[in-house]
Amino acid sequence: MERRLILMRHAKSSWKHAGLADHERPLNHRGKRDAPRVARALLARGWAPGAVVTSSAERAIATWARMEPVLGELPHTVDEDLYHAGLVALCDAAARWPADVGALLVIGHNPGWEDAVTALSGVETTMTTGNAALLAGAGATWDAALDGPWRLESLLQPKKLPKGG
């Protein structure tokens, strides 16, 4: 089965509240603006996900909350193992992803997401906040697919998107 994996780094978060734990940081104004812009860019490119998995961090969950009105209500799972995780945790989590979903949006963090994109596609990538790597691969299940080669089809960067998306 053809698979589309969208690895997205959470949108820009706020450092305004010094007393908050890292896990609890919210999105800042730019993050709130950019998340729906990335969602519109995914739709425009034909990359609508069938399900969403986010890290348990507030900024990852809030990124999806800002994207959902654009992409529509989708099955959404919060996975605490993806908080500041990389390829190993991604591969472990893949066994829990629905095999019948061909396109999946996974919202997480750096440096793990940069490392995962590079390991999967062989293309060294810098992922600033809000960036989404569009990866194409194949496999009967998600964990089987993550064993195979992936192509980096595109890297969406909020800074390079038109103002409306």
Secondary structure, 3 states (H helix, E strand, C coil): CEEEEEEEECCCECCCCCCCCHHHCCECHHHHHHHHHHHHHHHHCCCCCCEEEEECCHHHHHHHHHHHHHHCCCCEEEEHHHCCCCHHHHHHHHCCCCCCCCEEEEEECCCHHHHHHHHHHCCCCCCCCCCEEEEEEECCCHHHHCCCCCEEEEEECHHHCCCCC
